[in-house]
Amino acid sequence: MAHHKSAIKRIRQTETRTERNRARRSRIRTFVKKVETAITAGDQTQANEALRLAQSELAQGVVKGVLKKNTASRKMSRLNARVKALSA
């Protein structure tokens, strides 16, 4: 257990940040899952709308430091390819 005042504060900050990051990551996964569900259902319009929202959420995750830039780009690219494949 920490004894210094600064170390105690740092523990508090870490717990708060971890909680926020966990919530963000969970939210991102939810949005991605909505896209995948729409793809599975074969609904083009719903998949496009869900993809738009998921891309925004992934980009926000990068800005907040939850995801790395290339990871988010890869996920967006793969989702986009799958949605495009619906129309073909």
SEBADREN-581119 format. One record per residue (C-alpha): residue in three letters; x negated, y, z. Coordinates in Angstrom, 1 decimal, decimal comma. Layout:
REM SEBADREN-581119
ALA X Y Z
...
This chain:
REM SEBADREN-581119
MET 0,0 0,0 0,0
ALA -1,2 3,5 -0,8
HIS -2,4 5,7 2,0
HIS -3,1 9,0 0,2
LYS -0,4 11,5 -0,5
SER -1,2 11,7 -4,2
ALA -1,3 7,9 -4,5
ILE 2,2 7,6 -2,9
LYS 3,5 10,3 -5,3
ARG 1,9 8,4 -8,2
ILE 3,7 5,2 -7,2
ARG 7,0 7,1 -7,1
GLN 6,4 8,6 -10,5
THR 5,5 5,2 -12,0
GLU 8,7 3,6 -10,7
THR 10,8 6,4 -12,2
ARG 9,0 6,3 -15,5
THR 9,3 2,5 -15,7
GLU 13,0 2,7 -15,1
ARG 13,5 5,3 -17,8
ASN 11,3 3,3 -20,3
ARG 13,2 0,1 -19,6
ALA 16,5 1,9 -20,2
ARG 15,2 3,4 -23,5
ARG 13,8 0,1 -24,7
SER 17,1 -1,6 -23,9
ARG 19,1 1,1 -25,7
ILE 16,8 0,6 -28,8
ARG 17,4 -3,1 -28,8
THR 21,2 -2,5 -28,5
PHE 21,2 -0,3 -31,6
VAL 19,0 -2,8 -33,6
LYS 21,4 -5,6 -32,6
LYS 24,4 -3,6 -33,9
VAL 22,7 -3,4 -37,3
GLU 21,9 -7,1 -37,2
THR 25,5 -7,9 -36,3
ALA 26,8 -5,8 -39,2
ILE 24,4 -7,5 -41,6
THR 25,5 -11,0 -40,4
ALA 29,2 -9,9 -40,9
GLY 28,3 -8,7 -44,4
ASP 29,8 -5,2 -43,8
GLN 27,8 -2,8 -46,0
THR 29,2 0,5 -44,7
GLN 29,0 -0,5 -41,1
ALA 25,5 -1,7 -41,6
ASN 24,4 1,6 -43,2
GLU 25,9 3,6 -40,4
ALA 24,4 1,4 -37,7
LEU 21,0 1,5 -39,5
ARG 21,1 5,3 -39,5
LEU 21,7 5,4 -35,8
ALA 19,1 2,7 -35,1
GLN 16,4 4,6 -37,1
SER 17,1 7,7 -35,1
GLU 16,8 5,7 -31,8
LEU 13,6 4,0 -32,9
ALA 12,1 7,4 -33,9
GLN 13,0 8,7 -30,5
GLY 11,3 5,7 -28,8
VAL 8,1 6,7 -30,6
VAL 8,4 10,3 -29,5
LYS 8,9 9,2 -25,9
GLY 6,0 6,8 -26,0
VAL 8,1 3,6 -25,5
LEU 7,1 2,2 -29,0
LYS 4,1 2,6 -31,1
LYS 4,5 4,4 -34,4
ASN 3,7 1,4 -36,7
THR 5,9 -0,9 -34,7
ALA 8,9 1,4 -35,1
SER 8,1 1,8 -38,8
ARG 7,9 -1,9 -39,3
LYS 11,2 -2,5 -37,6
MET 12,9 0,3 -39,6
SER 11,5 -1,1 -42,9
ARG 12,6 -4,6 -42,2
LEU 16,1 -3,5 -41,2
ASN 16,4 -1,3 -44,2
ALA 15,4 -4,1 -46,5
ARG 18,0 -6,4 -45,0
VAL 20,7 -3,8 -45,4
LYS 19,7 -3,1 -49,0
ALA 19,9 -6,9 -49,7
LEU 23,6 -6,8 -48,8
SER 24,5 -4,7 -51,8
ALA 22,5 -6,8 -54,2
